[in-house]
Amino acid sequence: MPLTRRLAVAAAILICGISPALADPPGLVGRLSYVEGPVSFHTGDQNQWVPATVNFPIIAGDALWTDSAARAEVQIGPAELRMDERTETDMLHVDTNGLQIRIDQGVVNLHLWAMPPGGVQVVTAPGEVDLLQPGTYHIEAGRPAGDGSPGRTAIAVLDGEARLVGPRTAVDLQPGEEAVISPDQSSLRLAEAEATPFDDWALARDRREAGSQSLQYLSPEMTGYQDLDQSGLWDNLPQYGPIWFPTTVAAGWAPYRYGRWAFVPPWGWTWVDDAPWGFTPFHYGRWVTVGGRWGWCPGHWVEQPVYAPAMVAFLGSPGGGIVAGGMPAVGWVPLGPGEIFHPYYRASPAYVRKVNIPHVTNTVRQTSSPNVPARKYINHAAATAVPTAAFVAARQVHHAMLPIAPQQLAQARVTADITRLRPTREARRGAPHGEQPAPKLPAPPSAAPYRPSAPGPQTRQLPPRPTVQRLQPEVRPPSPTQFRPMPERTFRGPPQRQSPMAQAPVRHPVQQTLPIPTPRGWVRLPRQPQGQPPHSAHPAAPAHPTGEQSRGAPGERR
């Protein structure tokens, strides 16, 4: 065979070999875990702001805006991003190989219980902030002051270590230090960090999660684990291993019955649960009844569990649904321990193995055909069905449920082909029109965008951008190149900027005190001599097993 032909064949084999991997969706997502006041949400494939919904998955391309007197919290594995009022954040990259978040304006408190494998970077107008250690970070990003003048940009390290990298300077920040950049970005100085009432509020949220029992059984990479301890109890059963029982559910409750279906690219149909704790148990693990109670089984401990939009098996033939209540319907069954999740979206065999490995270790079974009778599933008696029109319009499931005749359920089979279910505008928003108030759009700042006082190009404007032009909505499957993994630690934010910030070395402050978390909030207390314990420990980091330890053994925070 001629050399050129051999090279062409090799190239074709290489392309075919890597194309499924490129099509795999991210294994890690964020979760909108707390909303207080008017909070707006903007997906990457839509062109309008809508009211934010708790438990909605947060992925790259999404943006959040908190209006006046509003706050929000996003959990991304072991990271918790909390937004103060009049703040906008954009998720530039969310995946197991790193988090990259842009703060366009406002104030955030970012707490890391542990370092995500790919690191964390925050992009601001003056430069990029690499967070180097677990800890607590306060970042202000140019929120206009009350008199209309532009606000400062500041990066405070209450606990941890960070590095601020600009186009002409870089500075390392130690615990208790704060970098302050002037509004025109012409100067940078270091000062002692001072916590704000917003940081004290964030610390109170941290204390709710301190000493988490859940991380004796779960990886910190499992988004949403922080809310399980306050809403349920753990047990360890020989036949299922660790199992979590919710303590308060409605009469007749069953998994995937109190919530709605939303359409979230690249996965497609995604379950959004109503319960405050309803994220982790519906995107990882399996459900089973024990003694008449529903319990959630996370399965074998894995360091990087893979997120799934819903751990269910859909009923029907390939390309078709079922009939329930005398009308066309969509039905599904919650997966039980040991049952295989068959993605109904584009995914490679490697992805299927990774998403199932906590429950199914047999690689042959993981890729087997899903076309089996529904009665073979452990939870088939808890099957749920709604009219097709209600499903695709994101209506509340428990309000639209249809009875499934025993004969119909006995004859039903499961399928991973639900391409016939075309999402409506309401499904892409995550809620039907009328079930939530009209979105409260961000109001433009009272003052005109500022310009730098020093000569040079104009700095980036800081509007809330209620009319941002994003990608046009599409229903077709994503292209294989859409999910190309980001190379390790190549975060450098937006294109290189020219900045008037001076390159002169900065002087670190001499700190006689350090910020210490106490029951009444962050307080600066005298530094302790070498080898002596601190005045007050930070809320204990949840213990979790490492890859070398058995499940349930506590690990170290750092």
Stockholm file with secondary structure:
# STOCKHOLM 1.0

chainA/1-558         MPLTRRLAVAAAILICGISPALADPPGLVGRLSYVEGPVSFHTGDQNQWVPATVNFPIIAGDALWTDSAARAEVQIGPAELRMDERTETDMLHVDTNGLQIRIDQGVVNLHLWAMPPGGVQVVTAPGEVDLLQPGTYHIEAGRPAGDGSPGRTAIAVLDGEARLVGPRTAVDLQPGEEAVISPDQSSLRLAEAEATPFDDWALARDRREAGSQSLQYLSPEMTGYQDLDQSGLWDNLPQYGPIWFPTTVAAGWAPYRYGRWAFVPPWGWTWVDDAPWGFTPFHYGRWVTVGGRWGWCPGHWVEQPVYAPAMVAFLGSPGGGIVAGGMPAVGWVPLGPGEIFHPYYRASPAYVRKVNIPHVTNTVRQTSSPNVPARKYINHAAATAVPTAAFVAARQVHHAMLPIAPQQLAQARVTADITRLRPTREARRGAPHGEQPAPKLPAPPSAAPYRPSAPGPQTRQLPPRPTVQRLQPEVRPPSPTQFRPMPERTFRGPPQRQSPMAQAPVRHPVQQTLPIPTPRGWVRLPRQPQGQPPHSAHPAAPAHPTGEQSRGAPGERR
#=GR chainA/1-558 SS CCHHHHHHHHHHHHHHHHHHHHHCCCSCCEEEEEEESCEEEECTTCSSCEECCTTCEECTTCEEEECTTCEEEEEETTEEEEECSSEEEEEEEEETTEEEEEEEESEEEEEESSCCTTCEEEECSSCEEEECSSEEEEEEECCCCTTSCCCCEEEEEEESCEEEECSSCEEEECTTEEEEECTTSCCEEEEECCCCHHHHHHHHHHHHHTTCSGGGTSCTTSTTGGGTTTTEEEEEETTTEEEEEESCCCTTCCTTCSEEEEEETTTEEEEEESSTTCSHHHHSSEEEEETTEEEEECCSCCSSCCCCSCCEEEESSTTCCEEETTEEEEEEEECCTTCCCCCSSCCCHHHHHHHHTTTCCCHHHHTSCCCCBGGGSTTGGGCEEEEHHHHHTTCCHHHHCCCCCHHHHHHCBEESCCTTCCCCHHHHHTSCTTSSCCCCCCCCCSSCCCCCSSSSSCCCCCCCCTTCCCCCCCCSCCCGGGGCCCCTTCCCCSSCCCCCCCCSCCCCCCCSEEEEEETTEEEEEECCCTTSCCSSCCSCCCCCCCTTSCTTCCCCCC
#=GC SS_cons         CCHHHHHHHHHHHHHHHHHHHHHCCCSCCEEEEEEESCEEEECTTCSSCEECCTTCEECTTCEEEECTTCEEEEEETTEEEEECSSEEEEEEEEETTEEEEEEEESEEEEEESSCCTTCEEEECSSCEEEECSSEEEEEEECCCCTTSCCCCEEEEEEESCEEEECSSCEEEECTTEEEEECTTSCCEEEEECCCCHHHHHHHHHHHHHTTCSGGGTSCTTSTTGGGTTTTEEEEEETTTEEEEEESCCCTTCCTTCSEEEEEETTTEEEEEESSTTCSHHHHSSEEEEETTEEEEECCSCCSSCCCCSCCEEEESSTTCCEEETTEEEEEEEECCTTCCCCCSSCCCHHHHHHHHTTTCCCHHHHTSCCCCBGGGSTTGGGCEEEEHHHHHTTCCHHHHCCCCCHHHHHHCBEESCCTTCCCCHHHHHTSCTTSSCCCCCCCCCSSCCCCCSSSSSCCCCCCCCTTCCCCCCCCSCCCGGGGCCCCTTCCCCSSCCCCCCCCSCCCCCCCSEEEEEETTEEEEEECCCTTSCCSSCCSCCCCCCCTTSCTTCCCCCC
//
